[in-house]
Amino acid sequence: MYYSNGNYEAFARPVKPEGVENKHAYLIGSGLASLAAAAFLIRDGQMNGSQITILEERDIAGGALDGIYDDGKGFIIRGGREMENHFECLWDLFRSIPSLEEENASVLDEFYWLNKRDPNYSLQRAIVNQGQDAHTDGKFTLSQTASEEIIKLFFTPEEKLADLTIEDVFTDEFFESNFWLYWCTMFAFEPWHSAMEMRRYITRFIHHIGGLPDFSALKFTKYNQYESLVLPLKNYLESHGVSIQYNTTVTNVLFDISNDKKVAKQIEYTINASKHAINLTEDDLVFITNGSNVESADEGDHHTPAKLNVELGGSWNLWKNIAMQDSDFGHPEVFCGNIKQSSWESATLTTLDDRIPPYIQKICKRDPFSGKVVTGGIVSVKDSNWLMSFTLNRQPHFKAQPKDQLVVWIYGLYCDVPGNYVKKALQDCTGEEITQEFLYHIGVPVDQIDEMAKNSARCIPCMMPFVTSYFMPRKPGDRPLVVPKNCVNAAFIGNFAETPRDTVFTTEYSVRTAMEAVYTLLDIDRGVPEVFASAYDVRVLLDSTEKMMDGAKLSDLKLSFLKKALLNKGVHKIEDTVIYDLIKEYKLL
């Protein structure tokens, strides 16, 4: 496997791998990584779909890309994914998956046309004081000290950040900035999370710094991501004969390990407590989704809180059993060993009448029933004790959603502190109580909140104990390589596998690890698109610097007399060069 860029081989069809007709593939889990790996096996590996089996613990495919209607509760979305132009592997996949919405078009075509017609951006990023504009006004409010701390993190090698947290590398001035408000609520980072992972995010998305305050960098699907991404991909696989075996819990993959070879020899699994096994040869490929950020999630209802489950669940136990066999298979306890720091709660609120929508419209400054962008991303409640944020994607968010209803996704980063209106911790609240807190923060008069929460909405809370386990402080080796050293027929895929430079908690990371796994094990002669290299583009670096300085000039920096003199001398020396022209173009002089 190797990386490529440019379009020379971006659309090339690789030669059929030698001996692929004699191989079988088993994929553990049916999240995006697994579904993508199956698609790459078919499209680029030219494997017959009937030779591919997906083993899934639940009774539905899609993993964390969900969106369902529960007849007893209502519409439910545990979360959503933000996407952008430079998800190179994701778009490489979906250019080949037929759309279920547009005739003679791919999912990529559908997505591209939609976001061209209806570009995403927010008109109000944050609120305060019961629905009032927080007037972040697109400013980052970074002090010079905080800016220097970001620059220092950007240039620090990953190995120097092993096991460090974000609060280890930033001071209070940084956490008081609008930059941190935008950052932590958009990506769900918390101060005790990994500095190494935050550095990856900064370098990976440096080209979108300017779009951070208003979400103009983001793009979204037409419906929830189960209907817009999972269903067409699942339909493609099934049309090629791929088998998905539901209600199947894989408990272990046994390896034969010697000094120069690691060979997966058996898959152990259970169906209804009955034990089974699949014996493997070196021609049988195994793709392992190790760990899950939605494992052990629990849903409450309008009258019942969601429970915080502490049981690890199938995906974590599987990884632990595999990791016991060899240190190259990673260290799952790093990610699943501190539920207090890896959990938070989301909720899906559905409006039932016309009383709540006007308050939403006042905040998003758009008609939420227009079928177009509504909030354009999350709206964060700056003075919320729970650090509540909420979003409305294009409505309807479900194909079956009545035209007079809105579906709102809500989440809180801090689940163990009392709310501002509801004097209970988020994790102890029913859907009705979460609705009360939401109505309070969007400006509903206090004397109307309780009755409106009872009759004008239904809300389904969802507690996810491992939702930000991706971000736990780590060191190199804690996540296994996509294909560990000397591994002959097995690979790890998804957000707990390790690939350089890219960022977890994204659809791109799932698809990239899947692509790298398939291309490595089948020795496919076509490059995997490299991670977009914006961190190495001087234009991007200058533009992001100007944006983070809120339009200030280099001459406005608070420098000692000597440093300011040296800066002025340096500027004078480059006046007749393209470097000077670039700095002027990006408004730093």
C-alpha positions in Angstrom: 0.0 0.0 0.0 1.3 3.5 -0.9 -0.1 7.0 -0.9 -0.8 9.1 -3.9 -2.0 12.6 -4.8 -3.2 14.4 -7.9 -5.5 12.9 -10.5 -3.1 10.6 -12.4 -4.4 7.5 -10.7 -7.4 8.9 -8.8 -9.8 7.4 -11.3 -7.7 4.5 -12.6 -8.9 1.0 -12.2 -6.3 -1.3 -10.7 -5.3 -4.7 -12.2 -7.2 -7.6 -10.6 -5.1 -8.9 -7.7 -3.6 -12.3 -8.2 -5.5 -15.2 -6.6 -8.4 -13.0 -5.3 -10.9 -15.5 -6.7 -9.6 -18.0 -4.1 -10.0 -15.7 -1.1 -12.8 -15.1 1.3 -13.3 -12.1 3.5 -14.8 -11.8 7.0 -15.6 -8.3 8.3 -16.4 -7.9 12.0 -18.9 -5.2 12.6 -21.1 -3.4 10.1 -20.1 0.2 10.8 -19.0 2.5 8.0 -15.4 1.1 8.1 -16.6 -2.4 7.5 -19.1 -1.5 4.8 -16.5 0.6 3.1 -13.9 -2.3 3.2 -16.5 -4.6 1.6 -17.1 -2.1 -1.2 -13.3 -1.7 -1.8 -12.9 -5.5 -1.9 -15.5 -5.6 -4.7 -14.6 -2.5 -6.7 -10.8 -2.4 -6.4 -10.1 -5.9 -5.2 -12.5 -7.3 -7.8 -13.6 -9.9 -5.3 -17.0 -11.6 -5.8 -19.4 -10.3 -3.3 -20.6 -13.9 -2.4 -17.1 -14.4 -0.9 -17.6 -11.6 1.6 -19.4 -12.0 5.0 -20.1 -9.3 7.5 -20.7 -10.4 11.1 -22.8 -7.8 13.1 -23.7 -7.8 16.8 -26.9 -5.9 16.4 -29.9 -6.4 14.2 -29.2 -3.3 12.0 -26.1 -2.2 10.0 -24.4 1.2 10.1 -22.7 1.4 13.5 -22.6 5.0 14.8 -24.2 6.3 11.5 -27.7 5.9 12.7 -31.1 7.4 12.4 -34.2 5.4 13.1 -37.8 5.7 13.9 -38.7 3.7 17.0 -42.5 3.1 17.0 -42.7 3.3 20.7 -40.5 6.4 21.2 -40.1 8.4 18.0 -37.2 9.6 15.9 -33.8 8.9 17.3 -30.3 10.1 16.2 -27.4 9.4 18.6 -25.2 11.8 16.7 -24.2 13.2 13.3 -21.0 13.6 11.3 -19.7 16.8 9.8 -18.1 16.5 6.4 -15.9 18.6 4.1 -14.4 18.8 0.6 -11.1 17.0 1.5 -12.4 13.7 2.8 -10.5 12.1 -0.1 -11.2 8.5 0.7 -14.8 9.0 1.6 -15.6 10.7 -1.8 -13.4 8.1 -3.6 -15.8 5.5 -2.2 -19.1 7.2 -2.7 -18.4 8.2 -6.3 -19.0 4.5 -7.0 -22.1 4.0 -4.8 -25.5 4.6 -6.7 -27.7 7.2 -5.1 -31.1 6.1 -3.8 -32.4 9.7 -4.3 -31.2 10.7 -7.8 -31.6 8.6 -10.9 -28.3 7.7 -12.7 -26.2 9.5 -10.1 -23.8 8.5 -7.3 -24.1 9.3 -3.7 -21.3 11.8 -4.3 -23.2 13.4 -7.2 -26.3 13.8 -5.0 -24.2 15.2 -2.1 -22.3 17.6 -4.4 -25.4 19.0 -6.1 -27.2 19.4 -2.8 -24.4 21.4 -1.1 -23.9 23.5 -4.3 -27.6 24.5 -4.3 -27.8 25.0 -0.6 -24.4 25.8 0.9 -24.0 25.4 4.6 -23.3 28.3 7.0 -24.5 29.4 10.4 -26.2 32.8 11.1 -25.9 32.5 14.9 -23.1 30.3 16.3 -23.8 30.8 20.1 -26.5 32.1 22.4 -26.6 33.4 26.0 -29.1 34.7 28.5 -32.1 32.6 27.3 -31.8 32.8 23.6 -29.9 36.1 23.1 -27.1 36.4 20.6 -23.8 35.7 22.4 -22.0 38.1 19.9 -19.1 35.9 19.2 -19.3 37.7 15.9 -16.8 35.5 14.1 -14.0 36.5 16.4 -11.5 34.0 18.0 -10.5 36.3 20.9 -7.2 34.6 21.3 -4.6 36.4 23.4 -1.1 36.5 22.1 -0.1 33.9 24.7 -2.9 31.6 23.6 -2.0 32.1 19.9 1.6 31.2 20.7 0.5 28.1 22.5 -1.4 26.9 19.4 1.6 27.6 17.2 3.8 25.6 19.6 1.4 22.7 19.6 1.3 22.8 15.7 5.1 22.4 15.5 5.5 19.8 18.3 6.2 16.3 17.1 3.6 13.7 18.1 5.9 11.6 20.1 6.6 14.6 22.4 2.8 14.7 23.2 2.5 11.1 24.4 -0.1 10.8 27.2 -0.4 14.6 27.5 -3.8 16.3 27.9 -5.0 19.5 26.3 -4.8 21.3 29.6 -1.2 20.2 29.9 -0.3 22.3 26.9 -2.6 25.3 27.2 -3.1 28.0 29.9 -6.3 29.6 31.1 -6.2 32.3 28.5 -6.7 29.8 25.8 -9.7 28.2 27.5 -11.3 31.6 27.9 -11.3 32.3 24.2 -14.0 32.0 21.6 -11.7 29.7 19.7 -12.0 27.1 22.5 -15.8 27.5 22.6 -16.0 26.9 18.9 -13.5 24.1 19.0 -14.8 22.1 22.0 -18.4 22.2 21.1 -17.9 21.5 17.4 -15.5 18.5 17.9 -16.5 17.5 21.4 -13.0 17.9 22.9 -12.7 18.4 26.6 -9.7 19.7 28.6 -8.7 16.3 29.8 -8.6 14.8 26.3 -5.5 14.1 24.2 -3.2 16.9 23.2 -1.8 14.6 20.5 -5.3 14.2 19.0 -5.9 18.0 19.2 -2.7 18.6 17.3 -3.9 16.3 14.6 -7.1 18.2 14.3 -5.3 21.5 14.0 -3.0 20.3 11.3 -5.6 18.3 9.5 -8.2 21.1 9.3 -5.9 24.2 9.3 -7.5 25.1 5.9 -10.9 25.5 7.6 -9.9 27.8 10.5 -11.7 30.6 8.8 -14.9 28.6 8.6 -14.8 27.5 12.2 -16.9 30.4 13.6 -19.8 30.0 11.0 -19.4 26.4 9.8 -19.0 27.5 6.2 -16.4 24.8 6.0 -19.0 22.0 6.6 -21.3 20.0 4.4 -24.2 17.7 5.3 -26.3 15.0 3.8 -29.9 15.4 2.8 -31.3 13.2 5.5 -29.8 11.5 8.5 -26.6 9.6 7.7 -28.2 6.1 8.0 -30.6 6.9 5.2 -28.2 9.1 3.2 -25.0 7.0 3.5 -25.5 3.6 5.1 -28.6 2.5 3.1 -27.2 3.2 -0.4 -23.9 1.5 0.6 -25.7 -1.5 2.1 -27.9 -1.7 -1.0 -24.7 -1.7 -3.2 -23.1 -4.5 -1.2 -26.3 -6.7 -1.1 -26.7 -6.2 -4.9 -23.2 -7.8 -5.3 -24.1 -10.8 -3.1 -22.5 -9.7 0.2 -23.9 -11.5 3.2 -24.6 -9.6 6.5 -25.1 -12.0 9.4 -26.9 -10.1 12.2 -27.2 -10.8 15.9 -23.7 -12.3 15.8 -21.3 -11.4 18.5 -17.6 -12.1 17.7 -15.8 -12.8 20.9 -12.2 -13.5 19.7 -10.0 -13.8 16.7 -7.3 -16.4 17.4 -3.9 -15.8 15.9 -0.9 -18.2 15.2 2.0 -15.9 16.1 5.6 -16.6 15.3 8.7 -14.4 15.0 8.0 -13.5 11.3 4.3 -14.0 10.9 0.9 -13.3 12.5 -1.9 -15.4 10.9 -5.6 -15.2 11.9 -6.6 -18.9 12.4 -10.1 -18.8 13.8 -13.0 -16.5 14.5 -15.0 -17.3 17.6 -18.6 -16.0 17.8 -21.9 -16.5 19.5 -25.5 -16.4 18.3 -28.2 -16.5 21.0 -25.5 -17.7 23.5 -24.6 -20.6 21.2 -20.9 -20.8 20.4 -19.6 -21.1 16.9 -16.2 -20.8 15.1 -14.9 -20.2 11.6 -11.6 -21.8 10.8 -9.4 -19.7 8.6 -6.5 -20.2 6.2 -4.0 -17.6 4.9 -6.4 -17.0 2.0 -9.1 -15.9 4.4 -9.0 -12.2 5.2 -10.3 -10.8 8.4 -11.1 -7.1 9.0 -11.6 -6.2 12.6 -13.5 -3.2 13.9 -11.9 -2.9 17.3 -13.8 -0.9 19.9 -16.9 1.3 19.4 -17.8 4.8 20.5 -21.5 3.9 20.7 -21.1 0.5 22.4 -23.3 0.2 25.6 -25.3 3.2 24.7 -28.7 3.4 26.4 -31.8 5.3 25.4 -34.4 6.6 27.7 -37.7 8.2 26.7 -39.7 11.3 27.5 -40.4 10.1 31.0 -37.3 7.9 31.6 -33.6 8.9 31.9 -31.0 7.0 29.9 -28.8 4.8 32.0 -25.0 5.0 32.2 -23.9 1.5 31.4 -20.4 0.5 32.6 -20.3 -2.8 30.9 -17.8 -2.9 28.0 -19.9 -4.7 25.5 -18.9 -6.9 22.6 -16.6 -4.7 20.6 -14.4 -3.8 23.6 -14.3 -7.3 24.9 -13.3 -8.6 21.5 -10.4 -6.1 21.3 -9.3 -7.0 24.8 -9.2 -10.7 23.9 -7.2 -10.0 20.7 -4.8 -7.6 22.4 -3.9 -10.2 25.0 -2.3 -12.2 22.2 0.3 -9.6 21.1 1.3 -6.1 22.1 1.1 -5.0 18.4 -2.7 -5.3 18.7 -2.9 -2.2 20.8 -4.1 -1.3 24.3 -7.9 -1.0 24.6 -7.9 -0.2 28.3 -6.4 3.3 27.4 -9.6 4.1 25.6 -12.3 2.3 27.6 -10.9 2.6 31.1 -12.3 6.0 32.2 -16.0 6.3 31.4 -16.3 9.6 33.4 -14.0 11.2 30.9 -15.2 9.5 27.7 -19.0 9.9 28.2 -21.6 12.4 27.4 -25.3 12.4 26.5 -27.3 13.4 23.5 -31.0 13.7 23.0 -33.4 13.8 20.0 -36.3 16.2 20.3 -39.2 16.2 18.0 -41.7 19.1 18.0 -45.4 18.2 18.0 -47.1 21.5 17.3 -46.4 25.1 16.2 -45.3 26.5 19.5 -41.6 25.7 19.6 -40.6 26.4 16.0 -40.8 30.2 16.2 -38.2 30.2 19.0 -35.9 28.1 16.8 -36.5 30.4 13.8 -35.6 33.4 15.9 -32.2 31.9 16.7 -31.3 30.3 13.4 -32.7 33.3 11.4 -34.2 30.9 8.8 -37.5 29.2 8.2 -36.8 25.7 9.6 -39.5 24.2 7.4 -37.9 25.5 4.1 -36.1 22.2 3.3 -32.8 24.1 3.3 -30.0 24.6 5.8 -31.5 25.5 9.2 -28.9 26.2 12.0 -26.0 25.3 9.7 -24.3 23.4 12.5 -24.6 23.4 16.2 -25.7 26.4 18.2 -23.8 26.5 21.5 -25.3 27.8 24.7 -22.4 29.7 26.1 -23.8 30.0 29.7 -25.2 26.5 29.9 -24.0 24.5 32.9 -24.2 21.4 30.7 -22.4 23.3 27.9 -25.5 22.4 25.8 -25.4 22.6 22.0 -28.2 21.8 19.5 -28.6 21.6 15.8 -31.3 21.2 13.2 -30.1 19.8 9.9 -32.2 20.2 6.7 -35.8 19.2 7.5 -37.2 16.7 7.2 -34.3 14.9 8.7 -36.1 11.5 8.1 -37.9 10.5 5.0 -40.9 9.5 7.1 -40.9 12.7 9.2 -44.2 14.6 9.1 -43.9 17.9 7.3 -45.1 19.9 10.3 -42.5 18.4 12.7 -38.9 19.4 13.4 -36.2 17.0 14.7 -33.6 18.7 16.9 -30.4 17.1 18.0 -29.1 18.2 21.5 -26.0 17.3 23.4 -24.3 18.3 26.6 -20.5 17.9 27.2 -20.9 18.1 31.0 -23.4 15.5 32.2 -22.8 15.5 36.0 -23.7 19.1 37.0 -27.1 20.6 37.6 -28.7 22.4 34.7 -29.6 26.1 34.8 -33.4 25.6 34.8 -33.6 21.9 35.7 -31.6 21.5 38.9 -30.5 18.0 38.0 -27.5 16.6 36.2 -28.1 15.9 32.6 -27.4 12.2 33.1 -30.3 12.0 35.6 -32.9 13.8 33.4 -35.8 12.4 31.5 -36.5 13.6 28.0 -39.1 16.0 29.3 -36.6 17.5 31.7 -34.0 17.9 28.9 -36.8 19.6 26.9 -37.4 22.0 29.7 -33.7 22.9 29.9 -33.6 23.4 26.1 -36.8 25.6 26.1 -35.3 27.7 28.8 -32.1 28.3 26.8 -33.9 29.2 23.6 -36.0 31.9 25.3 -39.4 30.3 26.1 -41.0 32.3 28.9 -40.4 30.5 32.2 -44.1 30.3 33.0 -44.7 28.3 29.8 -41.8 25.9 29.9 -43.2 23.0 31.9 -46.5 22.8 30.0 -44.8 23.2 26.6 -42.2 20.5 27.5 -45.0 18.1 28.4 -47.2 18.6 25.4 -45.4 20.2 22.5 -42.4 17.9 22.1 -41.1 14.4 22.6 -37.5 13.9 23.6 -35.4 10.7 23.6 -32.2 10.9 25.7 -29.2 8.7 24.8 -26.2 8.2 27.2 -23.0 7.0 25.4 -20.3 5.9 27.9 -17.6 5.7 25.2 -18.6 8.5 22.8 -15.3 10.4 23.1 -13.1 7.4 23.9 -11.3 8.2 20.7 -9.9 11.3 22.4 -8.4 9.7 25.5 -4.8 10.6 26.1 -2.6 8.1 24.3 0.9 7.3 23.1 2.1 5.6 19.9 1.2 1.9 19.9 -2.0 2.3 21.9 -3.9 2.0 18.7 -2.8 -1.0 16.5 -1.6 -0.2 13.0 -4.2 -0.9 10.3 -2.1 -3.9 9.3 0.2 -4.8 12.3 3.8 -5.8 11.5 4.0 -9.3 9.9 0.2 -9.7 9.8 -0.6 -11.9 6.9 -4.4 -12.0 6.7 -5.8 -9.6 9.3 -6.3 -5.9 9.6 -7.8 -3.4 12.0 -10.3 -0.8 10.7 -12.2 2.1 12.1 -11.4 4.8 14.5 -9.3 2.7 16.9 -6.8 1.7 14.2 -3.8 3.8 13.6 -3.1 5.6 10.3 -0.8 8.7 10.2 -1.9 12.3 10.0 -5.7 11.7 9.8 -8.2 12.5 12.6 -10.5 10.1 14.4 -14.2 10.7 15.0 -14.7 11.3 11.3 -16.3 9.4 8.4 -13.1 9.9 6.5 -11.0 8.0 9.1 -13.3 5.0 8.9 -13.1 4.9 5.2 -9.4 5.6 5.0 -8.5 2.7 7.4 -10.8 0.4 5.4 -9.1 1.4 2.1 -5.6 1.0 3.5 -6.5 -2.4 4.9 -8.0 -3.8 1.7 -5.2 -2.3 -0.4 -2.5 -3.8 1.9 -3.9 -7.3 2.3 -4.7 -7.7 -1.4 -1.6 -5.8 -2.6 -3.8 -3.5 -4.8 -1.7 -1.5 -7.3 -3.3 1.9 -6.9 -2.5 4.6 -4.4 -4.6 5.5 -1.4 -5.2 9.3 -1.5 -3.0 11.0 1.0 -4.4 13.1 3.8 -5.0 16.6 2.4 -1.7 18.4 2.9 -3.0 21.9 3.8 -0.6 22.0 6.8 2.2 22.2 4.3 0.7 25.0 2.2 2.2 28.5 3.1 -1.0 30.2 1.8 -3.1 28.2 4.2 -0.8 29.0 7.1 -0.8 32.7 6.3 -4.6 32.8 5.9 -5.3 30.8 9.2 -2.8 33.1 11.0 -4.7 36.2 9.9 -8.0 34.7 10.9 -6.9 33.6 14.3 -5.5 37.1 14.9 -9.0 38.5 14.3 -7.6 40.7 11.5 -4.8 42.3 13.5 -1.5 42.9 11.7 2.0 41.6 12.6 2.9 45.1 13.6 0.1 45.0 16.3 1.9 42.2 18.2 3.1 43.0 21.6 6.8 42.5 21.3 9.9 43.8 23.1 11.7 46.7 21.4 14.4 44.4 20.1 11.9 41.8 18.7 9.9 44.6 17.0 13.0 46.1 15.5 14.0 42.7 14.2 10.5 42.2 12.7 10.6 45.5 11.0 14.1 44.8 9.6 13.0 41.4 8.3 9.9 42.9 6.6 12.1 45.5 4.9 14.5 42.8 3.6 11.6 40.9 1.8 9.8 43.9 0.4 10.8 43.1 -3.2 10.0 39.4 -3.0 6.9 37.2 -3.6 7.0 36.4 0.2 6.2 40.1 0.9 3.4 40.0 -1.7 1.9 36.8 -0.1 2.0 38.3 3.4 0.3 41.5 2.1 -2.3 39.4 0.2 -3.3 37.7 3.4 -3.6 41.0 5.2 -0.9 40.4 7.8 0.8 43.7 6.8 
